[in-house]
Amino acid sequence: MESLIELFQHAYAIRALLASAMVGIMCGVLGCFIVLKNMSLIGDALSHAILPGVVAGFLIAGYSIMGFFTGSVVAGLLAAVLITWIQRNVKTQEDAAIGIVFTSMFAIGVMGISWLTRQEGVHLDLKDFLFGNVLGISNQDLWMTFLVLGFTLVCISAFYRYFFITTFESVIAQTIGISTGTMHYFLMLLLSFAVVASLQSVGVILVVAMLITPASTAYLLTYKLKKMVLIAGLTGLLSTTLGLLMAIIFETTPGPAMTVTATALYLLAVFFSPKRGLMSRYVKKRKKQTKILREDILKQAVRQQEHEKIDLERIGEKLGISTTRVKRVAQKMLRSGEFVREHGQLTLTPHGTEQGYALVRAHRLWETYLVQKMGLSLDQIHEDAEKYEHILTEELVEEVALSLGNPQEDPHGSPIPQKHSTNIPSLASISENETVTISQKQRNHLIRSQLWDAGLIPGLAITVLDKEGGKIKIRLQGSETELPLTLAEQIRVDS
C-alpha cells in the first residue's frame, strides 16, 4: 500500500489514473447504444480500422497527437461508410461485410506501421497501439481525452431523445422525420472519437471490451435507458481505475487488467443482478415450483376431505413426491393458514378450502373448454389442465365458465365447483320483490359488456320480479326485461 501511495505522487501515475477514468466513463456511456442496437461488432471494427489513419496521420504531420487523432477519426468514418455501403449494395451478409472491412483495414495499418518502424528516426511501437501504454500518457493525451469525453457527454445529453428513438423504434423515427442514417453516422463519429481517445489506455484490441462489457453489465441491472447509461458509465469508471490499480499491484499490463476487471463486474451482475441475474431467476423458479406444489397439495386435500380425512402420504403418492417433502410444505401451509391441526389431524381452513375448490374449478373448466371449444379428446386434456390451472386468473376462469354456459360437470362427469362471492351477492341470489343496484365491481369485461347490451349500468336500481324457466325477470326504470339465469349468477349487485 505504501508503494502504491508513493507511486501516485508522480505526475505520470496521476495522468494514467485520470485518463483511465475518463476512458471508462466515455466507453461505458457510448457502449449502451452499441449494445442495444446489436452493433458490438461495429465497435470492434472501428477500433481495428483506425490503424491506417494512424499511419496516414504520421506521414502527414509526424508524431503529432492531432495528426493521429484526425487520421484515426477519418479512417473510422471511412470504415463505417464502407461497411454500410457493402451491406446495402452488395449481396453479402451484414456481419461478413464488417469482418471484410475491418480486417483489411487493420492489415493495411499493421503493414504501414511495420514499414514506418524500419525507417530511420521513427519510433512507433505497434504494441502500444494494440494494447495501450497508459503509463506513457502525456499532458496532450490527457487534454484530448478530456475534450473528447466532454464532447461525447454533451452530445449524448443534447441528442438523447434522438438516440433513444432511433435505438428502439427506427421506423417511428423515420415516420416523424428523424434521419436514422444521420444518427447512425453521428454515433460512428462519437465511437471513432472514443476509440482514438482509448488508444493509449487500452489499445485498439481491448477497447471493444470497454465498449461492450460495462454496457452489458448495466443492461443486466436495469430496464431504463437513462439508468443504463449512468450505470454503464460508473461500471466503466470502476473497471478502468480498479484495473489500473490491480495492474500496478500485480505488476501486469494495465489494458488487459482493465478488461479482466470489467469482465469480473459483468460476471457479478450475471449471477447476482436482482432483475436478470441467475440467482434471482433461480429463486423465482424455486418460488414458482413451491407455489405450484402447495396448490397441488391443496387440490388433493380438498378432494380427500370430501370423502375421508387428509392423508399426506397418499397425497405424496398421487403427486409422485416423497412424504417428507409433502410434510415440509404442509408445515408452511399450517403457518400461512391453509391447514389447521385439530385433535392431531390436519384439516383445511375455510381459506384453504376456498383456494382448493378454486383450483379444482379451474382444472375442470379448462378440461371442459379443451373438449368443447378445442375439440381435444379426453386422454389429451388432463396434462394441459394440470399446467394451466396454476396460471389462470379468477377473471379468466369466470370468462371460460361464461363462454361454456357455466357447466355443472366436466368431460369426465365430475362436478365442477361453483363460484359464488361471499362478499358481493349475485343477481341470481336476490329474492323476489327485492330491490338492489348493479355493482361497480363486476367480475370481468365480458359481464360488463353484456350488462351494457341489456341496458344495465352500474348504480342502476333494479327489482327482481320472478325466476322461472332458466330466466330471471327484473324491473328497471319503469320497464321489465328478462335475463338468462346463467348470466344473472355472474352479475354482482349491491343491496
Secondary structure in CASP SS format (residue, H / E / C, confidence):
PFRMAT SS
TARGET T0000
AUTHOR 0000-0000-0000
METHOD secondary structure of the structure
MODEL  1
M C 1.00
E H 1.00
S H 1.00
L H 1.00
I H 1.00
E H 1.00
L H 1.00
F C 1.00
Q C 1.00
H C 1.00
A H 1.00
Y H 1.00
A H 1.00
I H 1.00
R H 1.00
A H 1.00
L H 1.00
L H 1.00
A H 1.00
S H 1.00
A H 1.00
M H 1.00
V H 1.00
G H 1.00
I H 1.00
M H 1.00
C H 1.00
G H 1.00
V H 1.00
L H 1.00
G H 1.00
C H 1.00
F H 1.00
I H 1.00
V H 1.00
L H 1.00
K C 1.00
N C 1.00
M C 1.00
S H 1.00
L H 1.00
I H 1.00
G H 1.00
D H 1.00
A H 1.00
L H 1.00
S H 1.00
H H 1.00
A H 1.00
I C 1.00
L H 1.00
P H 1.00
G H 1.00
V H 1.00
V H 1.00
A H 1.00
G H 1.00
F H 1.00
L H 1.00
I H 1.00
A H 1.00
G C 1.00
Y C 1.00
S C 1.00
I H 1.00
M H 1.00
G H 1.00
F H 1.00
F H 1.00
T H 1.00
G H 1.00
S H 1.00
V H 1.00
V H 1.00
A H 1.00
G H 1.00
L H 1.00
L H 1.00
A H 1.00
A H 1.00
V H 1.00
L H 1.00
I H 1.00
T H 1.00
W H 1.00
I H 1.00
Q H 1.00
R H 1.00
N H 1.00
V C 1.00
K C 1.00
T C 1.00
Q C 1.00
E H 1.00
D H 1.00
A H 1.00
A H 1.00
I H 1.00
G H 1.00
I H 1.00
V H 1.00
F H 1.00
T H 1.00
S H 1.00
M H 1.00
F H 1.00
A H 1.00
I H 1.00
G H 1.00
V H 1.00
M H 1.00
G H 1.00
I H 1.00
S H 1.00
W H 1.00
L H 1.00
T H 1.00
R C 1.00
Q C 1.00
E C 1.00
G C 1.00
V C 1.00
H C 1.00
L C 1.00
D C 1.00
L H 1.00
K H 1.00
D H 1.00
F H 1.00
L H 1.00
F H 1.00
G C 1.00
N C 1.00
V H 1.00
L H 1.00
G H 1.00
I C 1.00
S C 1.00
N H 1.00
Q H 1.00
D H 1.00
L H 1.00
W H 1.00
M H 1.00
T H 1.00
F H 1.00
L H 1.00
V H 1.00
L H 1.00
G H 1.00
F H 1.00
T H 1.00
L H 1.00
V H 1.00
C H 1.00
I H 1.00
S H 1.00
A H 1.00
F C 1.00
Y H 1.00
R H 1.00
Y H 1.00
F H 1.00
F H 1.00
I H 1.00
T H 1.00
T H 1.00
F H 1.00
E C 1.00
S H 1.00
V H 1.00
I H 1.00
A H 1.00
Q H 1.00
T H 1.00
I C 1.00
G C 1.00
I C 1.00
S C 1.00
T H 1.00
G H 1.00
T H 1.00
M H 1.00
H H 1.00
Y H 1.00
F H 1.00
L H 1.00
M H 1.00
L H 1.00
L H 1.00
L H 1.00
S H 1.00
F H 1.00
A H 1.00
V H 1.00
V H 1.00
A H 1.00
S C 1.00
L C 1.00
Q C 1.00
S C 1.00
V C 1.00
G H 1.00
V H 1.00
I H 1.00
L H 1.00
V H 1.00
V H 1.00
A H 1.00
M H 1.00
L H 1.00
I H 1.00
T H 1.00
P H 1.00
A H 1.00
S H 1.00
T H 1.00
A H 1.00
Y H 1.00
L H 1.00
L H 1.00
T C 1.00
Y C 1.00
K C 1.00
L H 1.00
K H 1.00
K H 1.00
M H 1.00
V H 1.00
L H 1.00
I H 1.00
A H 1.00
G H 1.00
L H 1.00
T H 1.00
G H 1.00
L H 1.00
L H 1.00
S H 1.00
T H 1.00
T H 1.00
L H 1.00
G H 1.00
L H 1.00
L H 1.00
M H 1.00
A H 1.00
I H 1.00
I H 1.00
F H 1.00
E C 1.00
T C 1.00
T C 1.00
P H 1.00
G H 1.00
P H 1.00
A H 1.00
M H 1.00
T H 1.00
V H 1.00
T H 1.00
A H 1.00
T H 1.00
A H 1.00
L H 1.00
Y H 1.00
L H 1.00
L H 1.00
A H 1.00
V H 1.00
F H 1.00
F H 1.00
S C 1.00
P C 1.00
K C 1.00
R C 1.00
G C 1.00
L H 1.00
M H 1.00
S H 1.00
R H 1.00
Y H 1.00
V H 1.00
K H 1.00
K H 1.00
R H 1.00
K H 1.00
K H 1.00
Q H 1.00
T H 1.00
K H 1.00
I H 1.00
L H 1.00
R H 1.00
E H 1.00
D H 1.00
I H 1.00
L H 1.00
K H 1.00
Q H 1.00
A H 1.00
V H 1.00
R H 1.00
Q H 1.00
Q H 1.00
E C 1.00
H C 1.00
E C 1.00
K C 1.00
I C 1.00
D C 1.00
L H 1.00
E H 1.00
R H 1.00
I H 1.00
G H 1.00
E H 1.00
K H 1.00
L H 1.00
G C 1.00
I C 1.00
S C 1.00
T H 1.00
T H 1.00
R H 1.00
V H 1.00
K H 1.00
R H 1.00
V H 1.00
A H 1.00
Q H 1.00
K H 1.00
M H 1.00
L H 1.00
R H 1.00
S H 1.00
G C 1.00
E C 1.00
F E 1.00
V E 1.00
R E 1.00
E E 1.00
H C 1.00
G C 1.00
Q E 1.00
L E 1.00
T E 1.00
L E 1.00
T C 1.00
P H 1.00
H H 1.00
G H 1.00
T H 1.00
E H 1.00
Q H 1.00
G H 1.00
Y H 1.00
A H 1.00
L H 1.00
V H 1.00
R H 1.00
A H 1.00
H H 1.00
R H 1.00
L H 1.00
W H 1.00
E H 1.00
T H 1.00
Y H 1.00
L H 1.00
V H 1.00
Q H 1.00
K C 1.00
M C 1.00
G C 1.00
L C 1.00
S C 1.00
L H 1.00
D H 1.00
Q H 1.00
I C 1.00
H H 1.00
E H 1.00
D H 1.00
A H 1.00
E H 1.00
K H 1.00
Y H 1.00
E C 1.00
H C 1.00
I C 1.00
L C 1.00
T C 1.00
E H 1.00
E H 1.00
L H 1.00
V H 1.00
E H 1.00
E H 1.00
V H 1.00
A H 1.00
L H 1.00
S H 1.00
L C 1.00
G C 1.00
N C 1.00
P C 1.00
Q C 1.00
E E 1.00
D C 1.00
P C 1.00
H C 1.00
G C 1.00
S C 1.00
P E 1.00
I C 1.00
P C 1.00
Q C 1.00
K C 1.00
H C 1.00
S C 1.00
T C 1.00
N C 1.00
I C 1.00
P C 1.00
S E 1.00
L H 1.00
A H 1.00
S H 1.00
I C 1.00
S C 1.00
E C 1.00
N C 1.00
E C 1.00
T E 1.00
V E 1.00
T E 1.00
I E 1.00
S C 1.00
Q C 1.00
K C 1.00
Q C 1.00
R C 1.00
N C 1.00
H H 1.00
L H 1.00
I H 1.00
R H 1.00
S H 1.00
Q H 1.00
L H 1.00
W H 1.00
D H 1.00
A C 1.00
G C 1.00
L C 1.00
I C 1.00
P C 1.00
G C 1.00
L C 1.00
A E 1.00
I E 1.00
T E 1.00
V E 1.00
L E 1.00
D E 1.00
K E 1.00
E E 1.00
G C 1.00
G C 1.00
K E 1.00
I E 1.00
K E 1.00
I E 1.00
R E 1.00
L E 1.00
Q C 1.00
G C 1.00
S E 1.00
E E 1.00
T E 1.00
E E 1.00
L E 1.00
P E 1.00
L H 1.00
T H 1.00
L H 1.00
A H 1.00
E C 1.00
Q C 1.00
I C 1.00
R E 1.00
V E 1.00
D E 1.00
S C 1.00
END
